[in-house]
Amino acid sequence: MTSRFTGGPGSRGGTPHPRRPLAVLFLTWILAASGVIPTRGIAAEDPNVAALDATAAEFVRFFHAAQPLAGVALGWHEFDGNYVVPTAAQNAAFLEKLGDYRRRVDAIPANSLPLRARRDLSVLKNRIGMSLLFSDRMRWMERSPLAYADQPDVSVYLKRDWKPLAERVRDITRILRLAPAQFEAARANLKSGGLPKPWIELGIDVAEGTASFWEKDVSAEVATVADAALRAEFEAARNDALKAIRAFTAWLKEEQLPRAEPGFAIGREAFREMLASEMISESPEAILAIAEKELQAEQARFTAAAREIDPTMPAPAVFLAIQKDHPTEAGLLPDTRRNLEAIRDFVVSKSLVTIPSPVRAQVKETLPPFRATSFASMDTPGPFETKATEAYYYVTPTEPDWTEAQKQEWLTAFNYYTTDVVSIHEAYPGHYVQFLALNVSGTTEVAKVFGSYAFIEGWAHYTEKMVLDAGYAGPGPEDRRRAAKYRLAQSSEALLRIARLVCAVRMHCFGMTVGEATRFFVDNAHYQEKPARSEAMRGTMDPGYGFYTLGKLQLLKLREDWRLQEGDRFSLLRFHDEVLRHGMPPIRMLREILLKDPASWNGTL
């Protein structure tokens, strides 16, 4: 139900470095087999490791100097108040530098590296590969209004209190002063015309939401600052920013939309490159076959769960019926908070994974600018944040101006079964636990900063099924039908993610249209027309949103292979703790880390 956009090429190891002493090689193999990856001692004698570490550190700084808002979100406050206007010259320099970094990392012989370094290389290649996919293959900055429509995104300055609000308002003001230059650059960069129609339509919607956020929500926060001169400076910058973004929106509607083209696909070769960034070697055709087979299997699971609840009704009708069991408008947040704690207690009592901190995720209302596009979402502090370390689980409430019918329709989406499945995904043991494990992992900086799309979303999606398989049936009296309702809700979430994978391949490789994708979501994920179209539209600009399913399938395969390897030593707790303590690498890299037999690395996603 939530959308995250992270990025994704990997490498694989094999032959040890021929100059390394035999005793060191033996120790490396023993530690790697046990899941302990040495991080010190080898780099000093291995010039390839030293070159990789230096390149990784340099790339991390380069990347966030170009995108300082992302640096602020990580907790690096030397970037506070900074924003880089994406002019054509800036974009060209960024792309050229990306190419330089790709050549540098490709020149490092992966097979000679120890496991820790191979992992970091895979993470670095993943980030560079995904950045090049958008910057080069998709020509994102030249063809997509979405590259500019939500920028500058100053929301990070309102979510967390790492310094007094007045100081953060000063940063916001400094950044918003650059908004007119940002939208002037946008119009110059996009002026060629013939832009993809779905991207223009999405860009218009997002730009209008951004303008509303600046005008209403940011202004409301700034109004609480006592310094009148500071408020006046903000208002002047905000007014200029609003004028610029509204002119940009009008330009999209009046000049670009009439000249739009339907094409948006990245093409088969670019799709293969995206898969390669996750160390996935299968062709798009093979991925599509996997997705279609999994879709058929999941539809059977959906139908079976529905039959346990009511064998007299079609499965989609049964799912609609269980949605009537939902909280009241006033009870939405309290019920979600209570059930979230019950889920955490279950995870702990069943020893499913180590939760590294007793600090709870705080259930809050979704911030206004994100309510139109978010059902529920997890917002964690950056791994380097030292002051504003709260984590928020945002849930989107009803709006005061909705009719009673609209409110009830919205609350059906928050039926207890679906909401608990989403809470598992977002918090326990999904994204929040993965964040906590990352923070205490002691892994390298590059492994904490960059992560695989398939790992991050695959882990969260995997946990939904894993927790239910472990016996979770929600707070309250347990019975067979209640457990089936949870399985039905989880299966619905799985159907959505599998449909995304099918549509991603078909839209970007085989010519599926937005209309055809919309119908696919209606027919196969049982979505209504409006949310089905939203899913199809997202797929036009997020070709990787099938990684939820691919990551989940990879983790299930890795778990089974590790179970066979470990025998009586296997437990879910040991497996999950191992998976989470190596950062967020492509899952294929985890196979190299966790599995002793290199032959078991092959023939799998």
C-alpha positions as CSV (number, residue, x, y, z in Angstrom):
1,M,0.0,0.0,0.0
2,T,2.9,2.3,0.4
3,S,5.4,3.3,-2.2
4,R,9.1,3.6,-1.7
5,F,11.7,4.5,-4.3
6,T,15.1,3.2,-3.8
7,G,17.6,2.1,-6.1
8,G,19.3,-0.8,-7.5
9,P,24.4,-3.8,-10.3
10,G,25.9,-6.4,-8.4
11,S,29.0,-8.6,-8.6
12,R,29.8,-12.1,-7.5
13,G,32.9,-13.5,-5.9
14,G,34.8,-16.7,-6.4
15,T,38.6,-17.0,-6.8
16,P,40.5,-15.8,-3.7
17,H,43.3,-13.3,-4.1
18,P,46.5,-15.2,-5.1
19,R,48.9,-13.1,-3.1
20,R,47.0,-13.5,0.2
21,P,48.8,-15.8,2.7
22,L,47.1,-19.2,3.1
23,A,46.4,-18.7,6.8
24,V,44.5,-15.5,6.0
25,L,42.6,-17.2,3.2
26,F,41.6,-20.0,5.6
27,L,40.5,-17.6,8.2
28,T,38.5,-15.7,5.7
29,W,36.7,-18.8,4.5
30,I,35.9,-19.9,8.0
31,L,34.5,-16.5,9.0
32,A,32.5,-16.2,5.7
33,A,31.0,-19.7,6.2
34,S,29.8,-18.7,9.7
35,G,28.4,-15.4,8.4
36,V,31.1,-13.2,10.1
37,I,32.7,-11.0,7.5
38,P,36.1,-9.5,8.4
39,T,36.1,-5.7,7.8
40,R,39.6,-4.9,9.0
41,G,43.1,-6.3,8.4
42,I,42.6,-7.3,4.8
43,A,42.2,-3.9,3.3
44,A,45.6,-2.8,4.3
45,E,47.3,-5.5,2.2
46,D,44.9,-5.6,-0.7
47,P,45.1,-2.6,-3.1
48,N,41.8,-3.6,-4.7
49,V,40.0,-3.4,-1.4
50,A,41.7,-0.1,-0.7
51,A,40.6,1.2,-4.1
52,L,37.1,0.1,-3.5
53,D,36.9,1.7,-0.1
54,A,38.2,5.0,-1.4
55,T,35.9,5.0,-4.3
56,A,32.9,4.1,-2.1
57,A,33.6,6.9,0.3
58,E,34.1,9.4,-2.5
59,F,30.9,8.3,-4.3
60,V,28.8,8.7,-1.1
61,R,30.0,12.3,-0.7
62,F,29.6,13.1,-4.4
63,F,26.1,11.7,-4.5
64,H,24.8,13.6,-1.5
65,A,26.6,16.9,-2.5
66,A,24.5,16.7,-5.7
67,Q,21.4,15.7,-3.7
68,P,21.8,17.4,-0.3
69,L,18.2,16.9,0.8
70,A,18.9,13.1,0.8
71,G,22.0,13.8,2.9
72,V,19.9,15.7,5.5
73,A,17.5,12.8,5.6
74,L,20.4,10.5,6.5
75,G,21.3,12.7,9.4
76,W,24.2,14.5,7.8
77,H,23.4,18.1,8.8
78,E,26.4,19.7,7.1
79,F,23.9,19.7,4.2
80,D,21.3,21.7,6.0
81,G,19.9,24.6,4.0
82,N,21.5,23.4,0.8
83,Y,19.9,22.6,-2.6
84,V,21.4,22.1,-6.0
85,V,19.4,23.6,-8.9
86,P,19.2,20.9,-11.6
87,T,20.3,22.9,-14.6
88,A,21.2,21.2,-17.9
89,A,24.9,21.7,-17.1
90,Q,24.5,20.3,-13.6
91,N,22.6,17.3,-14.9
92,A,25.2,16.6,-17.6
93,A,28.0,16.8,-15.1
94,F,26.2,14.4,-12.8
95,L,25.7,11.9,-15.6
96,E,29.3,12.2,-16.7
97,K,30.5,11.6,-13.2
98,L,28.2,8.6,-12.8
99,G,29.8,7.1,-15.9
100,D,33.2,7.7,-14.5
101,Y,32.3,5.9,-11.2
102,R,30.8,3.0,-13.1
103,R,34.1,2.6,-15.1
104,R,36.1,2.8,-11.8
105,V,34.0,0.1,-10.0
106,D,33.9,-2.1,-13.1
107,A,37.7,-2.1,-13.1
108,I,37.9,-3.5,-9.6
109,P,38.2,-7.3,-10.0
110,A,35.3,-8.6,-7.9
111,N,36.6,-12.2,-7.7
112,S,39.7,-11.1,-5.9
113,L,37.8,-9.4,-3.1
114,P,36.9,-10.7,0.4
115,L,33.2,-11.0,1.1
116,R,32.8,-7.7,2.9
117,A,34.3,-5.9,0.0
118,R,32.3,-7.8,-2.6
119,R,29.2,-6.9,-0.7
120,D,30.1,-3.2,-0.7
121,L,31.0,-3.5,-4.4
122,S,27.5,-5.0,-5.1
123,V,25.8,-2.1,-3.2
124,L,27.9,0.5,-5.0
125,K,27.1,-1.0,-8.4
126,N,23.5,-1.3,-7.5
127,R,23.2,2.5,-6.7
128,I,25.2,3.6,-9.7
129,G,23.2,1.3,-12.0
130,M,19.9,2.5,-10.8
131,S,21.0,6.1,-11.0
132,L,22.2,5.6,-14.6
133,L,18.9,3.9,-15.5
134,F,17.1,7.1,-14.6
135,S,19.7,9.6,-15.7
136,D,20.8,8.0,-18.9
137,R,18.3,5.3,-20.1
138,M,15.1,7.0,-19.0
139,R,16.5,10.5,-19.5
140,W,14.5,11.4,-16.4
141,M,15.6,15.0,-16.2
142,E,14.9,15.7,-19.8
143,R,11.6,13.8,-20.2
144,S,9.9,13.7,-16.8
145,P,8.1,16.6,-15.1
146,L,8.1,14.3,-12.0
147,A,11.8,15.0,-11.6
148,Y,10.9,18.6,-10.6
149,A,7.3,18.5,-9.4
150,D,8.0,17.7,-5.8
151,Q,11.2,19.7,-5.5
152,P,12.5,21.3,-3.4
153,D,11.1,18.8,-1.0
154,V,11.4,20.6,2.4
155,S,9.2,18.2,4.3
156,V,12.3,16.6,5.9
157,Y,12.7,19.9,7.8
158,L,9.3,19.5,9.4
159,K,9.3,15.8,10.2
160,R,12.1,15.9,12.8
161,D,13.4,18.3,15.4
162,W,17.1,18.0,15.2
163,K,17.4,21.7,15.9
164,P,15.0,24.5,16.8
165,L,12.2,25.2,14.4
166,A,13.4,28.8,13.8
167,E,16.7,27.4,12.5
168,R,15.0,24.9,10.3
169,V,12.7,27.6,8.9
170,R,15.8,29.6,8.0
171,D,17.0,26.6,6.0
172,I,13.6,26.1,4.4
173,T,13.6,29.8,3.4
174,R,17.1,29.6,1.9
175,I,16.0,26.5,-0.2
176,L,12.7,27.9,-1.4
177,R,14.5,31.0,-2.7
178,L,15.9,28.6,-5.3
179,A,12.5,27.3,-6.4
180,P,12.1,29.9,-9.2
181,A,15.5,28.9,-10.6
182,Q,14.6,25.2,-10.2
183,F,11.4,25.6,-12.3
184,E,13.2,27.8,-14.9
185,A,15.7,25.0,-15.3
186,A,12.8,22.4,-15.5
187,R,11.2,24.3,-18.4
188,A,14.5,24.6,-20.2
189,N,15.4,20.9,-19.7
190,L,11.9,19.7,-20.7
191,K,11.3,22.1,-23.6
192,S,11.7,19.5,-26.4
193,G,8.1,18.4,-26.2
194,G,6.7,15.0,-26.9
195,L,7.0,14.0,-23.2
196,P,5.3,10.8,-22.0
197,K,1.7,11.6,-21.2
198,P,1.5,9.6,-18.0
199,W,4.5,11.4,-16.6
200,I,3.0,14.8,-17.4
201,E,-0.3,13.9,-15.8
202,L,1.5,12.6,-12.7
203,G,3.7,15.7,-12.7
204,I,0.7,18.0,-12.7
205,D,-0.9,16.2,-9.8
206,V,2.3,16.1,-7.8
207,A,3.1,19.8,-8.5
208,E,-0.3,20.9,-7.4
209,G,0.1,18.9,-4.1
210,T,3.6,20.4,-3.6
211,A,2.1,23.9,-4.0
212,S,-0.6,23.2,-1.5
213,F,1.9,21.8,1.0
214,W,4.1,24.9,0.8
215,E,1.1,27.2,1.0
216,K,-0.8,25.5,3.8
217,D,1.2,23.1,5.8
218,V,4.7,24.6,5.8
219,S,3.1,28.0,6.3
220,A,1.1,26.7,9.3
221,E,4.4,25.5,11.0
222,V,6.2,28.7,10.2
223,A,3.4,30.7,11.8
224,T,4.3,29.3,15.2
225,V,7.8,30.9,15.0
226,A,8.1,34.0,17.2
227,D,10.6,35.9,15.0
228,A,8.4,38.2,12.8
229,A,11.4,39.1,10.5
230,L,12.1,35.4,9.9
231,R,8.4,34.8,9.1
232,A,8.4,37.7,6.6
233,E,11.5,36.3,4.9
234,F,9.9,32.9,4.6
235,E,6.6,34.4,3.2
236,A,8.5,36.3,0.5
237,A,10.4,33.2,-0.5
238,R,7.3,31.0,-0.4
239,N,5.3,33.4,-2.5
240,D,8.0,33.5,-5.2
241,A,8.2,29.7,-5.0
242,L,4.4,29.3,-5.4
243,K,4.3,31.7,-8.3
244,A,7.1,29.6,-10.0
245,I,5.5,26.2,-9.4
246,R,2.1,27.3,-10.5
247,A,3.5,28.8,-13.7
248,F,5.3,25.4,-14.2
249,T,2.0,23.5,-13.7
250,A,0.2,25.8,-16.1
251,W,2.9,25.3,-18.7
252,L,2.6,21.5,-18.3
253,K,-1.2,21.7,-18.8
254,E,-1.3,24.2,-21.7
255,E,1.9,23.5,-23.7
256,Q,3.1,20.0,-22.8
257,L,0.0,18.0,-22.3
258,P,-1.4,18.7,-25.8
259,R,1.9,17.7,-27.3
260,A,2.4,14.6,-25.2
261,E,3.2,11.1,-26.5
262,P,1.9,7.8,-25.1
263,G,5.4,6.2,-25.0
264,F,7.1,5.7,-21.6
265,A,8.7,2.3,-21.8
266,I,12.4,1.9,-21.0
267,G,12.7,-1.0,-23.3
268,R,13.9,-4.6,-22.9
269,E,17.6,-3.9,-22.8
270,A,17.3,-1.2,-20.1
271,F,15.0,-3.5,-18.2
272,R,17.7,-6.2,-18.3
273,E,20.2,-3.7,-17.0
274,M,17.8,-2.9,-14.1
275,L,17.6,-6.6,-13.2
276,A,21.4,-6.8,-13.4
277,S,21.7,-4.0,-10.9
278,E,20.0,-6.5,-8.5
279,M,22.4,-9.3,-9.7
280,I,19.5,-11.0,-11.4
281,S,20.6,-12.6,-14.6
282,E,17.2,-13.9,-15.9
283,S,15.7,-12.3,-19.0
284,P,12.5,-10.2,-18.9
285,E,10.8,-13.2,-20.6
286,A,11.9,-15.5,-17.8
287,I,10.9,-13.0,-15.1
288,L,7.5,-12.7,-16.7
289,A,7.1,-16.5,-16.7
290,I,8.0,-16.6,-13.0
291,A,5.5,-13.8,-12.3
292,E,2.6,-15.4,-14.2
293,K,3.2,-18.8,-12.5
294,E,3.3,-17.1,-9.1
295,L,0.1,-15.1,-9.9
296,Q,-1.7,-18.4,-10.7
297,A,-0.5,-19.9,-7.4
298,E,-1.4,-16.9,-5.4
299,Q,-4.9,-16.7,-6.9
300,A,-5.4,-20.3,-5.8
301,R,-4.3,-19.4,-2.3
302,F,-6.7,-16.4,-2.3
303,T,-9.6,-18.6,-3.4
304,A,-8.7,-21.3,-0.8
305,A,-8.7,-18.8,2.1
306,A,-12.0,-17.3,0.9
307,R,-13.6,-20.7,0.8
308,E,-12.7,-21.3,4.5
309,I,-14.5,-18.1,5.4
310,D,-17.6,-18.6,3.2
311,P,-17.7,-21.3,0.5
312,T,-21.0,-19.9,-0.9
313,M,-19.5,-16.7,-2.2
314,P,-16.9,-15.8,-4.9
315,A,-13.5,-15.0,-3.4
316,P,-13.5,-11.3,-4.3
317,A,-16.9,-10.9,-2.6
318,V,-15.7,-12.6,0.5
319,F,-12.8,-10.2,0.6
320,L,-15.2,-7.3,0.3
321,A,-17.3,-8.7,3.1
322,I,-14.4,-9.0,5.6
323,Q,-13.6,-5.3,5.0
324,K,-16.7,-4.4,6.9
325,D,-14.8,-5.3,10.1
326,H,-12.9,-2.0,10.5
327,P,-12.3,0.6,13.2
328,T,-14.4,3.7,13.7
329,E,-13.2,7.1,12.5
330,A,-12.1,8.0,16.1
331,G,-10.7,4.5,16.7
332,L,-8.4,4.3,13.7
333,L,-5.2,5.4,15.4
334,P,-5.8,3.9,18.8
335,D,-6.8,0.5,17.3
336,T,-3.8,0.5,15.0
337,R,-1.5,1.4,17.9
338,R,-2.9,-1.4,20.1
339,N,-2.7,-4.0,17.3
340,L,0.8,-2.9,16.4
341,E,1.9,-3.7,19.9
342,A,0.2,-7.1,19.7
343,I,2.1,-7.9,16.5
344,R,5.4,-6.9,18.2
345,D,4.6,-9.1,21.1
346,F,3.9,-12.0,18.8
347,V,7.2,-11.6,16.9
348,V,9.1,-11.5,20.2
349,S,7.3,-14.5,21.7
350,K,7.8,-16.7,18.7
351,S,11.5,-15.7,18.4
352,L,11.1,-14.8,14.7
353,V,13.8,-12.1,14.6
354,T,15.8,-10.1,17.1
355,I,14.3,-6.6,17.6
356,P,17.4,-4.6,18.5
357,S,15.7,-1.8,20.5
358,P,12.8,-1.5,22.9
359,V,11.9,1.9,21.3
360,R,8.6,1.7,19.6
361,A,7.5,3.2,16.3
362,Q,5.1,6.0,17.1
363,V,1.7,5.7,15.3
364,K,0.8,9.2,13.9
365,E,-1.5,10.7,11.3
366,T,0.0,10.9,7.8
367,L,1.2,14.4,7.1
368,P,-1.2,16.4,4.9
369,P,0.9,16.6,1.7
370,F,1.2,12.8,1.6
371,R,-2.4,11.8,2.4
372,A,-3.5,11.7,-1.2
373,T,-0.9,9.0,-2.1
374,S,-0.3,7.1,1.1
375,F,-2.4,4.6,3.0
376,A,0.2,3.9,5.7
377,S,4.0,4.3,5.7
378,M,7.1,4.0,7.9
379,D,9.3,7.0,8.4
380,T,12.6,6.2,10.2
381,P,15.4,8.6,11.0
382,G,18.6,8.4,8.9
383,P,21.3,5.9,10.2
384,F,23.5,8.9,11.1
385,E,20.9,11.0,12.9
386,T,21.9,11.5,16.5
387,K,19.2,13.9,17.8
388,A,15.8,13.5,16.2
389,T,15.8,9.7,16.4
390,E,12.0,9.1,16.6
391,A,10.4,6.7,14.1
392,Y,6.9,7.3,12.9
393,Y,4.4,4.8,11.5
394,Y,2.0,7.1,9.6
395,V,-1.6,6.1,9.1
396,T,-3.9,8.2,6.8
397,P,-7.2,9.2,8.5
398,T,-10.4,10.4,7.0
399,E,-10.8,14.0,6.1
400,P,-13.3,16.3,7.9
401,D,-14.9,17.5,4.7
402,W,-15.7,14.0,3.4
403,T,-19.2,12.7,3.4
404,E,-20.1,9.9,5.7
405,A,-20.2,7.5,2.8
406,Q,-16.7,8.5,1.7
407,K,-15.4,8.1,5.3
408,Q,-16.9,4.6,5.6
409,E,-15.5,3.6,2.2
410,W,-12.0,4.8,3.3
411,L,-12.2,2.9,6.6
412,T,-13.0,-0.4,4.8
413,A,-9.4,-0.3,3.5
414,F,-8.4,-0.2,7.2
415,N,-10.2,-3.4,8.0
416,Y,-8.3,-5.1,10.9
417,Y,-6.9,-7.9,8.7
418,T,-5.4,-5.7,6.0
419,T,-4.2,-3.1,8.5
420,D,-2.4,-5.7,10.6
421,V,-0.7,-7.1,7.4
422,V,0.4,-3.6,6.5
423,S,1.7,-3.0,10.0
424,I,3.7,-6.2,9.7
425,H,5.2,-4.9,6.4
426,E,5.9,-1.4,7.7
427,A,7.0,-2.0,11.3
428,Y,7.3,-5.4,12.9
429,P,9.3,-7.2,11.6
430,G,9.3,-5.3,8.3
431,H,10.8,-1.9,7.5
432,Y,11.2,-0.7,11.1
433,V,13.0,-3.8,12.4
434,Q,15.2,-3.8,9.3
435,F,16.1,-0.2,10.1
436,L,16.9,-1.0,13.7
437,A,19.1,-3.9,12.6
438,L,20.9,-1.7,10.1
439,N,21.7,0.8,12.8
440,V,23.4,-1.8,15.1
441,S,24.9,-3.8,12.3
442,G,28.4,-2.2,12.4
443,T,28.5,-2.4,8.7
444,T,30.3,0.1,6.4
445,E,29.1,3.5,5.6
446,V,28.2,2.7,1.9
447,A,26.3,-0.4,3.1
448,K,24.2,1.8,5.4
449,V,23.6,4.6,2.9
450,F,22.6,2.6,-0.2
451,G,20.3,-0.3,-0.5
452,S,18.8,-2.7,-3.0
453,Y,15.2,-2.1,-3.9
454,A,14.5,-5.8,-4.0
455,F,16.1,-6.3,-0.6
456,I,14.3,-3.5,1.2
457,E,10.8,-4.1,-0.2
458,G,11.3,-7.8,-0.6
459,W,12.1,-8.2,3.1
460,A,9.0,-6.2,4.2
461,H,6.8,-8.1,1.8
462,Y,8.3,-11.5,2.8
463,T,7.6,-10.8,6.5
464,E,3.8,-10.5,5.8
465,K,3.6,-14.2,4.9
466,M,6.3,-15.3,7.3
467,V,4.5,-13.9,10.4
468,L,1.1,-15.4,9.3
469,D,2.8,-18.7,8.6
470,A,4.2,-18.6,12.2
471,G,0.6,-18.5,13.5
472,Y,-0.4,-14.9,13.8
473,A,-4.2,-14.5,13.8
474,G,-4.5,-11.0,15.3
475,P,-5.6,-9.9,18.8
476,G,-8.7,-11.5,20.1
477,P,-10.1,-15.1,20.1
478,E,-8.3,-17.3,17.7
479,D,-10.4,-19.5,15.3
480,R,-10.0,-21.1,11.9
481,R,-12.1,-18.5,10.1
482,R,-10.3,-15.6,11.7
483,A,-6.9,-17.0,10.6
484,A,-8.3,-17.4,7.1
485,K,-9.3,-13.8,7.0
486,Y,-5.7,-12.8,7.7
487,R,-4.5,-15.1,5.0
488,L,-7.0,-13.6,2.6
489,A,-5.8,-10.1,3.4
490,Q,-2.2,-11.1,3.0
491,S,-2.9,-12.9,-0.3
492,S,-4.6,-9.7,-1.5
493,E,-1.4,-7.8,-0.8
494,A,0.6,-10.4,-2.6
495,L,-1.7,-10.3,-5.7
496,L,-1.2,-6.6,-5.9
497,R,2.6,-7.0,-5.9
498,I,2.6,-9.8,-8.4
499,A,0.4,-7.8,-10.7
500,R,2.9,-5.0,-10.5
501,L,5.7,-7.4,-11.6
502,V,3.7,-8.7,-14.5
503,C,2.7,-5.2,-15.6
504,A,6.2,-3.8,-15.1
505,V,7.6,-6.3,-17.6
506,R,4.7,-6.1,-20.0
507,M,4.6,-2.2,-20.0
508,H,8.3,-1.7,-20.3
509,C,9.3,-4.6,-22.6
510,F,6.2,-5.7,-24.5
511,G,4.0,-2.7,-25.2
512,M,1.3,-3.0,-22.6
513,T,-0.7,0.3,-22.3
514,V,-1.8,2.1,-19.2
515,G,-5.4,1.1,-20.0
516,E,-4.4,-2.5,-20.4
517,A,-2.5,-2.5,-17.1
518,T,-5.4,-0.9,-15.4
519,R,-7.7,-3.7,-16.5
520,F,-5.0,-6.2,-15.4
521,F,-5.1,-4.9,-11.8
522,V,-8.9,-4.9,-11.8
523,D,-9.1,-8.5,-13.1
524,N,-6.2,-10.1,-11.2
525,A,-5.7,-8.0,-8.0
526,H,-9.4,-7.3,-7.6
527,Y,-8.9,-3.5,-7.4
528,Q,-11.5,-0.9,-8.3
529,E,-10.9,1.2,-11.4
530,K,-9.5,4.3,-9.8
531,P,-6.8,2.6,-7.6
532,A,-6.1,0.2,-10.4
533,R,-5.3,3.1,-12.7
534,S,-3.1,4.6,-10.0
535,E,-1.1,1.4,-9.9
536,A,-0.8,1.3,-13.6
537,M,0.4,5.0,-13.7
538,R,3.0,4.3,-11.0
539,G,4.4,1.5,-13.1
540,T,5.0,3.8,-16.0
541,M,7.7,5.7,-14.0
542,D,8.7,3.0,-11.6
543,P,9.8,0.0,-13.6
544,G,11.3,-1.6,-10.5
545,Y,8.0,-1.8,-8.5
546,G,8.0,-5.5,-9.3
547,F,10.9,-6.0,-7.0
548,Y,8.6,-6.4,-4.0
549,T,7.7,-9.9,-5.4
550,L,11.1,-10.7,-6.8
551,G,12.7,-9.9,-3.4
552,K,10.2,-12.0,-1.5
553,L,10.7,-15.0,-3.8
554,Q,14.5,-14.6,-3.5
555,L,14.3,-14.6,0.3
556,L,12.1,-17.6,0.4
557,K,14.5,-19.5,-1.9
558,L,17.5,-18.4,0.2
559,R,15.7,-19.5,3.4
560,E,15.1,-22.9,2.1
561,D,18.7,-23.3,0.9
562,W,20.0,-22.1,4.2
563,R,17.7,-24.5,6.1
564,L,19.1,-27.4,4.1
565,Q,22.6,-26.3,4.8
566,E,22.2,-25.7,8.5
567,G,20.1,-28.8,9.3
568,D,19.3,-29.0,13.0
569,R,20.9,-25.6,13.6
570,F,18.3,-23.8,11.5
571,S,15.8,-21.5,13.1
572,L,13.9,-18.5,11.8
573,L,15.6,-16.3,14.4
574,R,19.1,-17.3,13.2
575,F,18.2,-16.9,9.5
576,H,16.5,-13.5,9.9
577,D,19.2,-12.1,12.1
578,E,21.8,-13.2,9.5
579,V,19.9,-11.6,6.7
580,L,19.6,-8.3,8.4
581,R,23.1,-7.8,9.7
582,H,24.8,-7.3,6.4
583,G,23.2,-4.0,5.3
584,M,20.8,-3.9,2.3
585,P,22.7,-5.7,-0.5
586,P,21.2,-7.4,-3.5
587,I,19.8,-10.7,-2.3
588,R,22.1,-12.6,-4.7
589,M,25.0,-11.2,-2.6
590,L,23.4,-12.6,0.5
591,R,23.5,-16.0,-1.1
592,E,27.3,-15.7,-1.4
593,I,27.6,-14.6,2.2
594,L,25.3,-17.1,3.8
595,L,25.7,-20.2,1.6
596,K,28.9,-22.3,1.8
597,D,28.5,-24.1,-1.5
598,P,29.1,-21.9,-4.6
599,A,27.1,-24.3,-6.7
600,S,24.0,-23.3,-4.7
601,W,24.4,-19.7,-5.9
602,N,23.4,-20.6,-9.4
603,G,20.0,-21.4,-11.0
604,T,18.2,-18.9,-8.9
605,L,17.0,-15.4,-8.9
